[in-house]
Amino acid sequence: MRILLTLLFFLPIMSVSALDCSKAISTLDISRCSKIEQEKVESELNKVYKRVMKNLEAKTKQSLRKAQRIWVKFRKADCDAVYAHNAPGSMSGLMYSGCMKSRAEHRIKELKEYLEPN
């Protein structure tokens, strides 16, 4: 029984790591691949944000922190609307993660402008 429970716990992890996104055909696999890509972009967004925050003066840092919090709420609301527009279809989740990824990529570009010399 323990072996079965252990296998059931690790099965989703193993199947995601074995997933070849270049050959994804099913909606489930495409959604998984989209989620993986979104997580990569989210990780990059966090790294860029932290790098930017390290290089700012206190006043600018405070303003950017406030703006970033508002942006996070905006992005969630915006992508929730995309999801609602596509619901209850099977692609609604894919559209949501695509929206989140797209907005994050755009935000990364905006944040990188803080790293450019004036």
Beta strands, then each sheet from edge to edge (+ up, - down):
end
